[in-house]
Amino acid sequence: MIKSLFLVLIILIITINISFSYSDRWIWVDNVIIRNEGGWERDLNYKKISCADSMNCIAVGNLDPFQPCPINRITSDGGKTWFTTYADTAFFHGAPRPAVFKSVSYPDTNLCIIVGDSNYVWRSIDRCHTWTKSRINAIYLPNQDNNFDVKMYNTRYGCIRTLHEVFSTTDGGENWIKVDRNIPDSIKPSSLYDICVPEENVIIVLGLREDLLYYFLYTYDGGQTWNYFNNPGIWLTKIYFINRLNGWATGFTQYANSIYNHIIVHTTDGGATWEKQLDSLVNPKGIIYLKRIYMDNAGEYGVALSEQDILWKTSNGGNKWSIDTSCNFYNLNNNSWLIDIAFLSHSSFYALSSNRFIYKYFDINTDVGSNQLKEDNSNIEIYPNPCISGNKLSIKLFSDIPDIYSLSIFNSLGQKIETDYNTQFVSNFTLEFETTGLSIGIYFLSVKSKGRSIMKPFIIE
């Protein structure tokens, strides 16, 4: 059994409190500062995040390339607290360079799979507390280090994708079998760049041909037979299928002077035909294209993330996509970008930055295109914030417009925990709220009136 190794690093964990949230929708839930024995601060570069449910999630990353060290961060209470169960620091004692984390899949609290470079696989069956380490028999080339991915459909079936091969498991990751041997030479890709496993024995792969054209390979029998669909006419970047027929893909076309447009296409027949849902011209200072897309299991709510943190949202299956302007981290978070998202529900998800931060996004109002949720909530005061559980919380509202105002309190999962307060006031209104019974964590006050809605976070400690 491989156990966590803390041989050289001193890991200081700082969870930023709610008063340092970037906006009404984004809050820090974890910020890990890592220093070596000499006191030098090292960057934790996150790679992937995956959630078994709304309470249990895992993020994986590594220290900078010059001092590699794979590290995970775990939450089992919905993001209130995070802890580490694996950190290989043997490299600092002169051991060979360890395999570093590349991707993770957490389909259930009874199983988590991490894949790393050098063909290594980590497996946990106890909520990510202890790990066993094995190695798949894949082609390994130094230039494919960043091209490992794992997707588990459930606790039995899933796949690992390398740059050139696909492996599947039917026993929860104890054994892995190469399944791309039966791809006919006439459609065999030169490399593989994305994979979806939306059902057992259903594998959909984004491949690249020798003529540099992306296309879709698929099998519905676990790899016994393979077929393909042609490119829908764009430069593809990511695919996301919720079943064998219903899927989305992101891509772009390029114009002069590095101008890229964001494109999202949708299929309901497994990729035989595609309908364009989004085609928006973006004129950035640098190269910006869509790099991630996520949909809920019903195919109704979804988000798409671009380079330099342009976030698109939909609440109607992609028929309408709208930019969420609250996602703007470049000037706020040490010049780092968001790199991955774990989609929890229609109102919340986790996001990883490239330098040690984990954020949680929370939005009561999920209607795409609505402008009711304002960034400026200066006409609401919550005191004290943070508040000790059991003490009274003072809520003050200021308005020059007489109206009926509805107040609600939600937890970090988007669940309403308090009955609405309805009152009519002008200029100044104060409400004393009893916090007895509220557990430690992050909460949100929602104030609604005709024509507008404001939300403000607070913390109970």
FIDRENDO-450350 format. One line per 8 residues: number of its first residue (from 1); their letters; for each residue x, y, z of C-alpha. Coordinates in nm, 2 decimals. Layout:
NUM> a> X Y Z  ... .
***
This chain:
1> mikslflv> 0.00 0.00 0.00  0.14 0.34 -0.10  0.12 0.59 0.18  0.15 0.97 0.17  0.51 1.09 0.18  0.60 1.41 0.35  0.98 1.40 0.37  1.09 1.75 0.28 .
9> liiliiti> 0.80 1.98 0.23  0.62 2.17 0.50  0.26 2.22 0.37  0.08 2.52 0.51  -0.29 2.52 0.43  -0.46 2.85 0.42  -0.84 2.86 0.35  -0.93 3.22 0.26 .
17> nisfsysd> -1.24 3.34 0.45  -1.55 3.47 0.28  -1.45 3.83 0.30  -1.19 3.78 0.03  -1.44 3.65 -0.23  -1.38 3.79 -0.57  -1.75 3.86 -0.64  -2.09 3.75 -0.53 .
25> rwiwvdnv> -2.04 3.43 -0.73  -1.68 3.32 -0.67  -1.51 3.24 -0.35  -1.18 3.08 -0.25  -1.24 2.74 -0.08  -0.88 2.63 -0.07  -0.54 2.80 -0.11  -0.23 2.59 -0.04 .
33> iirneggw> 0.10 2.75 0.02  0.39 2.50 -0.01  0.74 2.58 0.12  1.05 2.36 0.12  1.30 2.34 0.41  1.48 2.65 0.29  1.15 2.85 0.31  1.11 2.89 -0.06 .
41> erdlnykk> 0.75 2.90 -0.18  0.68 2.65 -0.45  0.39 2.67 -0.70  0.12 2.40 -0.70  0.01 2.36 -1.05  -0.33 2.20 -1.06  -0.43 1.96 -1.35  -0.78 1.82 -1.29 .
49> iscadsmn> -1.07 1.81 -1.04  -1.34 1.55 -1.01  -1.64 1.50 -0.78  -1.82 1.18 -0.67  -2.11 1.40 -0.55  -2.16 1.75 -0.41  -1.98 1.67 -0.09  -1.68 1.46 -0.21 .
57> ciavgnld> -1.43 1.59 -0.45  -1.06 1.55 -0.54  -0.81 1.79 -0.71  -0.47 1.68 -0.84  -0.17 1.87 -0.93  0.21 1.89 -0.91  0.48 2.13 -0.80  0.67 2.31 -1.07 .
65> pfqpcpin> 0.86 2.10 -1.33  1.20 2.17 -1.17  1.09 2.01 -0.85  0.82 1.76 -0.94  0.59 1.64 -0.66  0.24 1.50 -0.72  -0.01 1.62 -0.46  -0.39 1.58 -0.41 .
73> ritsdggk> -0.64 1.78 -0.22  -0.96 1.62 -0.09  -1.29 1.75 0.05  -1.56 1.54 0.20  -1.78 1.82 0.34  -1.88 2.01 0.03  -1.57 2.22 0.01  -1.57 2.36 0.37 .
81> twfttyad> -1.23 2.19 0.44  -0.96 2.03 0.22  -0.68 1.79 0.31  -0.40 1.60 0.15  -0.37 1.22 0.14  -0.09 1.18 -0.11  0.23 1.38 -0.17  0.54 1.21 -0.31 .
89> taffhgap> 0.83 1.43 -0.20  1.10 1.16 -0.24  1.26 1.35 -0.52  1.39 1.61 -0.27  1.59 1.33 -0.09  1.77 1.24 -0.41  1.53 0.97 -0.54  1.45 0.95 -0.91 .
97> rpavfksv> 1.19 1.19 -1.05  0.84 1.06 -0.96  0.56 1.02 -1.19  0.34 1.33 -1.18  -0.04 1.35 -1.18  -0.22 1.43 -1.51  -0.59 1.34 -1.46  -0.84 1.21 -1.22 .
105> sypdtnlc> -1.18 1.04 -1.22  -1.40 1.01 -0.91  -1.72 0.83 -1.01  -1.81 0.72 -0.66  -1.68 0.75 -0.30  -1.59 0.38 -0.33  -1.35 0.44 -0.62  -1.11 0.70 -0.75 .
113> iivgdsny> -0.85 0.67 -1.03  -0.56 0.90 -1.09  -0.34 0.87 -1.40  0.01 1.01 -1.43  0.29 1.03 -1.68  0.52 0.73 -1.73  0.20 0.52 -1.75  0.14 0.51 -1.38 .
121> vwrsidrc> -0.21 0.47 -1.22  -0.32 0.53 -0.86  -0.63 0.37 -0.72  -0.83 0.43 -0.40  -1.14 0.25 -0.27  -1.17 0.44 0.06  -1.27 0.80 -0.02  -0.92 0.88 -0.14 .
129> htwtksri> -0.75 0.82 0.19  -0.51 0.54 0.09  -0.37 0.46 -0.25  -0.22 0.17 -0.45  0.00 0.23 -0.75  0.04 0.03 -1.07  0.15 0.08 -1.43  -0.03 0.01 -1.76 .
137> naiylpnq> 0.16 -0.15 -2.05  0.14 0.15 -2.28  0.37 0.30 -2.54  0.57 0.57 -2.35  0.74 0.86 -2.52  0.87 1.17 -2.34  0.67 1.40 -2.57  0.34 1.25 -2.46 .
145> dnnfdvkm> 0.37 1.34 -2.09  0.08 1.58 -2.11  -0.15 1.35 -2.30  -0.29 1.12 -2.03  -0.66 1.12 -1.93  -0.89 0.89 -1.74  -1.27 0.87 -1.75  -1.47 0.63 -1.53 .
153> yntrygci> -1.83 0.57 -1.61  -1.90 0.39 -1.28  -1.71 0.19 -1.02  -1.65 -0.09 -1.28  -1.61 0.05 -1.62  -1.38 0.32 -1.75  -1.10 0.41 -1.99  -0.75 0.56 -1.99 .
161> rtlhevfs> -0.64 0.76 -2.30  -0.27 0.82 -2.39  -0.15 1.00 -2.69  -0.17 0.69 -2.90  -0.37 0.42 -2.72  -0.69 0.35 -2.53  -0.72 0.11 -2.23  -1.04 0.00 -2.06 .
169> ttdggenw> -1.12 -0.16 -1.72  -1.42 -0.37 -1.63  -1.31 -0.43 -1.27  -1.28 -0.09 -1.13  -0.92 -0.03 -1.23  -0.75 -0.34 -1.10  -0.67 -0.45 -1.46  -0.65 -0.25 -1.78 .
177> ikvdrnip> -0.67 -0.39 -2.13  -0.57 -0.22 -2.46  -0.89 -0.18 -2.67  -0.78 0.02 -2.97  -0.62 -0.27 -3.15  -0.93 -0.33 -3.37  -0.93 0.02 -3.52  -0.90 -0.03 -3.90 .
185> dsikpssl> -0.58 0.11 -4.05  -0.80 0.32 -4.28  -0.94 0.52 -3.99  -0.65 0.49 -3.74  -0.56 0.83 -3.60  -0.20 0.95 -3.57  -0.28 1.07 -3.21  -0.57 1.09 -2.96 .
193> ydicvpee> -0.67 1.42 -2.79  -0.99 1.36 -2.59  -1.22 1.08 -2.47  -1.57 1.03 -2.34  -1.72 0.72 -2.17  -2.09 0.81 -2.14  -2.21 0.45 -2.10  -2.06 0.11 -2.03 .
201> nviivlgl> -1.87 -0.02 -2.34  -1.93 0.31 -2.52  -1.61 0.50 -2.60  -1.60 0.82 -2.81  -1.25 0.95 -2.89  -1.14 1.28 -3.06  -0.86 1.18 -3.30  -0.62 1.36 -3.52 .
209> redllyyf> -0.54 1.23 -3.87  -0.21 1.27 -4.05  -0.35 1.56 -4.25  -0.41 1.74 -3.91  -0.79 1.71 -3.93  -0.98 1.61 -3.61  -1.25 1.35 -3.63  -1.46 1.13 -3.40 .
217> lytydggq> -1.39 0.76 -3.34  -1.65 0.55 -3.15  -1.72 0.20 -3.04  -2.04 0.07 -2.88  -1.91 -0.27 -2.79  -1.61 -0.19 -2.57  -1.36 -0.18 -2.86  -1.45 -0.49 -3.06 .
225> twnyfnnp> -1.56 -0.28 -3.36  -1.48 0.09 -3.43  -1.63 0.34 -3.67  -1.59 0.72 -3.73  -1.77 1.04 -3.81  -1.61 1.32 -4.00  -1.52 1.66 -3.86  -1.82 1.90 -3.84 .
233> giwltkiy> -1.61 2.17 -4.02  -1.43 2.33 -3.73  -1.10 2.30 -3.55  -1.21 2.08 -3.25  -1.08 2.12 -2.90  -1.30 1.91 -2.66  -1.60 1.68 -2.66  -1.86 1.60 -2.40 .
241> finrlngw> -2.13 1.33 -2.44  -2.40 1.25 -2.18  -2.49 0.93 -2.36  -2.40 0.76 -2.69  -2.62 1.00 -2.90  -2.64 1.33 -2.72  -2.31 1.53 -2.72  -2.14 1.86 -2.75 .
249> atgftqya> -1.80 1.97 -2.90  -1.61 2.29 -2.88  -1.39 2.44 -3.14  -1.29 2.75 -3.34  -1.20 2.89 -3.68  -0.91 3.13 -3.71  -0.90 3.46 -3.89  -0.61 3.70 -3.95 .
257> nsiynhii> -0.41 3.85 -3.67  -0.49 3.57 -3.42  -0.86 3.64 -3.41  -1.06 3.33 -3.30  -1.43 3.27 -3.27  -1.58 3.04 -3.01  -1.79 2.76 -3.16  -2.01 2.50 -2.98 .
265> vhttdgga> -2.18 2.23 -3.18  -2.44 1.97 -3.07  -2.54 1.63 -3.19  -2.83 1.41 -3.11  -2.73 1.12 -3.33  -2.39 1.03 -3.20  -2.20 1.26 -3.42  -2.34 1.18 -3.76 .
273> twekqlds> -2.48 1.54 -3.78  -2.40 1.85 -3.59  -2.60 2.17 -3.52  -2.41 2.49 -3.44  -2.53 2.64 -3.11  -2.26 2.91 -3.07  -2.05 3.10 -3.31  -1.92 3.41 -3.15 .
281> lvnpkgii> -1.62 3.62 -3.28  -1.36 3.69 -3.01  -1.09 3.94 -3.07  -0.83 3.89 -2.79  -0.49 4.03 -2.74  -0.36 3.67 -2.76  -0.49 3.33 -2.87  -0.83 3.26 -2.70 .
289> ylkriymd> -1.03 2.94 -2.78  -1.27 2.72 -2.59  -1.08 2.45 -2.40  -1.35 2.29 -2.17  -1.72 2.21 -2.19  -1.94 2.05 -1.92  -2.31 1.96 -1.92  -2.53 1.82 -1.65 .
297> nageygva> -2.67 1.46 -1.68  -3.00 1.59 -1.82  -2.82 1.80 -2.09  -2.99 2.12 -1.98  -2.74 2.32 -1.78  -2.38 2.36 -1.89  -2.07 2.58 -1.90  -1.78 2.62 -2.15 .
305> lseqdilw> -1.45 2.77 -2.05  -1.20 2.94 -2.28  -0.84 3.04 -2.25  -0.80 3.36 -2.05  -1.12 3.27 -1.85  -1.41 3.36 -2.08  -1.70 3.16 -1.93  -2.01 3.07 -2.13 .
313> ktsnggnk> -2.33 2.94 -1.96  -2.65 2.77 -2.08  -2.97 2.68 -1.90  -3.16 2.54 -2.20  -2.94 2.26 -2.35  -2.72 2.50 -2.54  -2.99 2.67 -2.74  -2.87 3.00 -2.59 .
321> wsidtscn> -2.52 3.06 -2.45  -2.43 3.38 -2.26  -2.10 3.51 -2.12  -2.07 3.52 -1.74  -1.88 3.84 -1.68  -1.80 3.75 -1.32  -1.53 3.51 -1.44  -1.23 3.74 -1.47 .
329> fynlnnns> -0.93 3.62 -1.27  -0.63 3.73 -1.47  -0.58 4.07 -1.29  -0.69 3.93 -0.95  -0.52 3.60 -0.89  -0.15 3.64 -0.96  -0.19 3.62 -1.34  -0.32 3.26 -1.34 .
337> wlidiafl> -0.60 3.11 -1.55  -0.87 2.86 -1.46  -0.78 2.52 -1.60  -1.05 2.28 -1.51  -1.41 2.27 -1.37  -1.61 2.01 -1.17  -1.97 2.07 -1.26  -2.19 2.01 -0.95 .
345> shssfyal> -2.54 2.14 -1.04  -2.72 2.41 -1.22  -2.61 2.66 -0.96  -2.26 2.56 -0.85  -1.93 2.42 -0.96  -1.56 2.40 -0.85  -1.29 2.56 -1.06  -0.91 2.51 -1.04 .
353> ssnrfiyk> -0.66 2.78 -1.11  -0.31 2.70 -1.24  -0.15 2.82 -0.92  -0.28 2.65 -0.61  -0.63 2.81 -0.58  -0.96 2.62 -0.57  -1.28 2.83 -0.62  -1.64 2.76 -0.58 .
361> yfdintdv> -1.90 2.92 -0.81  -2.24 2.98 -0.67  -2.54 3.13 -0.85  -2.90 3.12 -0.73  -3.02 3.29 -1.05  -2.94 3.05 -1.33  -3.14 3.20 -1.61  -2.89 3.27 -1.89 .
369> gsnqlked> -2.89 3.63 -2.01  -3.04 3.76 -1.69  -2.89 4.08 -1.56  -3.06 4.07 -1.22  -2.76 3.94 -1.02  -2.55 4.25 -0.97  -2.18 4.26 -0.89  -2.21 4.55 -0.65 .
377> nsnieiyp> -2.39 4.45 -0.33  -2.29 4.76 -0.14  -2.64 4.83 -0.02  -2.63 4.52 0.20  -2.43 4.49 0.52  -2.39 4.16 0.71  -2.23 4.19 1.06  -2.04 4.02 1.21 .
385> npcisgnk> -1.89 3.83 0.91  -1.76 3.57 0.99  -2.01 3.50 1.26  -1.98 3.24 1.54  -2.26 2.98 1.52  -2.53 3.05 1.78  -2.47 3.43 1.77  -2.71 3.68 1.61 .
393> lsiklfsd> -2.63 3.81 1.26  -2.74 4.16 1.17  -2.85 4.22 0.82  -2.89 4.58 0.70  -3.04 4.69 0.37  -3.03 5.04 0.22  -3.26 5.15 -0.06  -3.42 5.48 -0.18 .
401> ipdiysls> -3.70 5.29 -0.35  -4.00 5.17 -0.16  -4.07 4.81 -0.25  -4.14 4.46 -0.12  -3.81 4.28 -0.05  -3.77 3.91 -0.01  -3.48 3.77 0.19  -3.36 3.41 0.17 .
409> ifnslgqk> -3.06 3.22 0.30  -2.90 2.94 0.10  -2.62 2.70 0.19  -2.32 2.63 -0.04  -2.51 2.36 -0.22  -2.78 2.60 -0.33  -3.04 2.46 -0.09  -3.27 2.71 0.08 .
417> ietdyntq> -3.23 2.68 0.46  -3.45 2.97 0.58  -3.81 3.07 0.49  -3.83 3.40 0.30  -3.86 3.72 0.50  -4.09 3.97 0.31  -4.09 4.33 0.41  -4.15 4.68 0.26 .
425> fvsnftle> -3.90 4.95 0.36  -3.74 5.27 0.24  -3.38 5.39 0.32  -3.28 5.16 0.60  -3.40 4.82 0.73  -3.23 4.60 0.99  -3.30 4.23 1.05  -3.16 4.03 1.34 .
433> fettglsi> -3.10 3.66 1.23  -3.05 3.38 1.48  -2.77 3.14 1.36  -2.83 2.87 1.61  -2.84 2.54 1.42  -2.63 2.65 1.13  -2.32 2.43 1.09  -1.98 2.58 1.01 .
441> giyflsvk> -1.95 2.68 0.64  -2.03 2.92 0.37  -2.39 3.07 0.33  -2.55 3.32 0.09  -2.81 3.59 0.16  -3.03 3.65 -0.14  -3.23 3.97 -0.15  -3.49 3.99 -0.43 .
449> skgrsimk> -3.73 4.27 -0.53  -3.92 4.35 -0.84  -3.67 4.38 -1.12  -3.35 4.29 -0.94  -3.18 4.03 -0.72  -2.87 4.07 -0.51  -2.67 3.80 -0.33  -2.40 3.84 -0.06 .
457> pfiie> -2.20 3.56 0.10  -2.12 3.52 0.47  -1.95 3.25 0.68  -2.04 3.07 1.00  -1.75 2.95 1.21 .
***
